[in-house]
């Protein structure tokens, strides 16, 4: 029983099918259209960020120097006055969609490798479709859906947006597990 010798086909096929499913969800079905909003006075804000030399990276504002500073009256006033937020600044230039899509496909493949690995540890060749489904759907769900809860808890992403990404993750998990059920090796 070998991960890459016996399970290479469900790994590759499930990664490609999840990539296709995500393309449909993000480009053909407008479920994610409202996930981001335009900032008011965007041009003015972008000009101010450029003039301050803001570099690519993750920013938090207002920014306390320490946990002790976070409880100071001055910092509490800043938090109450607002805005409070997180800002991710990307490198300048048009987003390189080819590179981003390639990285997403690679992520899907890595996810499928982990699903295959866990399934190989938990199941035998010739396992029933329901056994394969239970193991592979759970493993895929842990990689495709559960991590989005982190963004709602720590990054302020709305629970509605998080729910949409959880739905995506459930769909990707079902696609992955269906692929493994159909392509699971029979008993030699």
C-alpha positions as CSV (number, residue, x, y, z in Angstrom):
1,X,0.0,0.0,0.0
2,X,1.7,3.2,-1.2
3,X,0.6,6.8,-0.9
4,X,1.9,7.9,-4.3
5,X,1.8,4.6,-6.1
6,X,-1.7,3.5,-5.3
7,X,-3.4,6.8,-4.4
8,X,-1.9,9.2,-7.0
9,X,-5.0,9.2,-9.2
10,X,-7.5,10.3,-6.5
11,X,-5.0,12.8,-5.2
12,X,-4.6,14.4,-8.7
13,X,-8.3,14.1,-9.7
14,X,-9.6,15.5,-6.4
15,X,-7.2,18.5,-6.5
16,X,-8.3,19.3,-10.1
17,X,-12.0,18.9,-9.3
18,X,-11.8,21.1,-6.2
19,X,-10.0,23.7,-8.3
20,X,-12.8,23.6,-10.9
21,X,-15.5,23.7,-8.2
22,X,-13.8,26.7,-6.6
23,X,-13.7,28.5,-10.0
24,X,-17.4,27.9,-10.4
25,X,-18.2,29.1,-6.9
26,X,-16.1,32.3,-7.2
27,X,-16.6,33.2,-10.9
28,X,-20.0,31.9,-12.0
29,X,-22.1,32.0,-8.8
30,X,-22.0,35.5,-7.2
31,X,-22.0,34.1,-3.6
32,X,-18.7,35.9,-2.8
33,X,-19.5,39.2,-4.6
34,X,-20.1,41.1,-1.4
35,X,-17.3,39.7,0.8
36,X,-15.3,42.9,0.4
37,X,-16.4,46.6,0.3
38,X,-14.8,49.7,-1.1
39,X,-13.4,52.2,1.4
40,X,-14.9,55.6,1.5
41,X,-12.7,58.2,-0.2
42,X,-10.5,55.4,-1.5
43,X,-8.3,57.7,-3.6
44,X,-7.6,60.0,-0.6
45,X,-6.8,57.1,1.7
46,X,-4.5,55.4,-0.9
47,X,-2.7,58.6,-1.4
48,X,-2.2,59.0,2.4
49,X,-0.9,55.4,2.7
50,X,1.6,56.0,-0.3
51,X,2.8,59.3,1.2
52,X,3.5,57.5,4.5
53,X,5.6,54.8,2.8
54,X,3.4,51.9,3.9
55,X,5.1,48.7,2.8
56,X,3.5,45.3,2.1
57,X,2.6,43.5,5.3
58,X,0.0,43.1,8.0
59,X,-1.0,46.0,10.1
60,X,-3.2,46.5,13.2
61,X,-4.7,49.8,14.2
62,X,-4.6,51.4,16.7
63,X,-1.4,49.6,17.5
64,X,-0.4,49.2,21.2
65,X,3.3,48.8,22.0
66,X,2.5,46.1,24.6
67,X,-0.3,44.3,26.3
68,X,0.2,46.8,29.2
69,X,-0.2,49.7,26.7
70,X,-3.4,48.1,25.5
71,X,-5.0,48.8,28.8
72,X,-3.8,52.4,29.1
73,X,-6.4,55.2,29.1
74,X,-4.9,56.7,25.9
75,X,-5.1,53.4,24.0
76,X,-8.6,52.7,25.3
77,X,-9.7,56.1,24.0
78,X,-8.2,55.3,20.6
79,X,-10.1,52.0,20.5
80,X,-13.3,53.7,21.5
81,X,-12.8,56.5,19.0
82,X,-12.1,54.1,16.2
83,X,-11.7,52.9,13.6
84,X,-10.2,49.6,14.8
85,X,-9.0,47.2,12.3
86,X,-6.5,45.0,10.5
87,X,-5.0,45.9,7.1
88,X,-3.1,43.7,4.7
89,X,-1.1,45.6,2.2
90,X,0.0,43.6,-0.9
91,X,2.9,44.4,-3.2
92,X,2.2,47.0,-5.8
93,X,1.0,45.9,-9.2
94,X,-1.9,44.1,-10.8
95,X,-2.5,40.8,-8.9
96,X,-0.9,37.9,-10.8
97,X,-3.9,35.7,-11.1
98,X,-1.9,33.0,-12.9
99,X,0.5,32.7,-10.0
100,X,-2.4,32.9,-7.4
101,X,-4.4,30.2,-9.2
102,X,-1.3,28.0,-9.5
103,X,-0.7,28.3,-5.7
104,X,-4.4,27.5,-5.1
105,X,-4.1,24.4,-7.3
106,X,-0.9,23.4,-5.4
107,X,-2.8,23.9,-2.1
108,X,-5.6,21.6,-3.3
109,X,-3.0,19.0,-4.3
110,X,-1.3,19.2,-0.9
111,X,-4.7,19.0,0.8
112,X,-5.5,15.8,-1.2
113,X,-2.1,14.3,-0.3
114,X,-3.0,14.7,3.4
115,X,-6.4,13.3,2.9
116,X,-4.9,10.3,1.1
117,X,-2.3,9.9,3.8
118,X,-4.9,9.8,6.6
119,X,-7.2,7.6,4.6
120,X,-4.3,5.2,4.0
121,X,-3.6,5.0,7.7
122,X,-7.3,4.5,8.6
123,X,-8.5,2.3,5.8
124,X,-7.6,-0.8,3.9
125,X,-7.8,-1.4,0.2
126,X,-11.3,-2.5,-0.7
127,X,-12.9,-0.5,2.2
128,X,-16.5,0.3,1.7
129,X,-17.5,3.5,0.0
130,X,-19.1,4.8,3.3
131,X,-15.9,4.1,5.2
132,X,-13.8,6.0,2.6
133,X,-16.4,8.8,2.6
134,X,-16.3,9.2,6.4
135,X,-12.6,9.4,6.6
136,X,-11.8,11.5,3.5
137,X,-14.7,14.0,4.0
138,X,-13.6,14.6,7.6
139,X,-10.0,15.0,6.6
140,X,-10.8,17.4,3.8
141,X,-13.2,19.4,5.9
142,X,-10.4,20.0,8.4
143,X,-8.3,21.6,5.7
144,X,-10.9,23.4,3.5
145,X,-13.5,24.7,6.0
146,X,-12.4,24.8,9.6
147,X,-9.5,27.3,9.1
148,X,-11.9,30.0,8.1
149,X,-13.4,30.2,11.6
150,X,-10.0,31.6,12.6
151,X,-10.6,34.7,10.4
152,X,-13.9,35.4,12.0
153,X,-12.5,35.1,15.5
154,X,-9.2,36.9,15.2
155,X,-9.4,39.0,12.0
156,X,-12.9,40.5,12.2
157,X,-14.2,38.7,9.1
158,X,-18.0,38.8,9.3
159,X,-19.7,35.5,10.2
160,X,-21.8,35.7,7.1
161,X,-18.6,35.7,4.9
162,X,-17.2,33.0,7.1
163,X,-20.3,31.0,6.6
164,X,-19.9,31.3,2.9
165,X,-16.3,30.0,3.1
166,X,-17.5,27.2,5.3
167,X,-20.0,26.3,2.7
168,X,-17.2,26.3,0.1
169,X,-15.2,24.1,2.3
170,X,-18.1,21.6,2.7
171,X,-18.5,21.5,-1.1
172,X,-14.7,21.0,-1.6
173,X,-14.8,18.2,1.0
174,X,-17.7,16.5,-0.7
175,X,-15.9,16.7,-4.1
176,X,-12.7,15.3,-2.5
177,X,-14.4,12.5,-0.7
178,X,-16.6,11.5,-3.7
179,X,-13.4,11.3,-5.8
180,X,-11.7,9.1,-3.2
181,X,-14.8,6.9,-3.0
182,X,-14.9,6.4,-6.7
183,X,-11.2,5.8,-7.1
184,X,-10.4,3.9,-3.9
185,X,-8.2,0.9,-4.7
186,X,-9.9,-2.5,-4.6
187,X,-8.3,-5.4,-2.8
188,X,-5.4,-6.7,-4.8
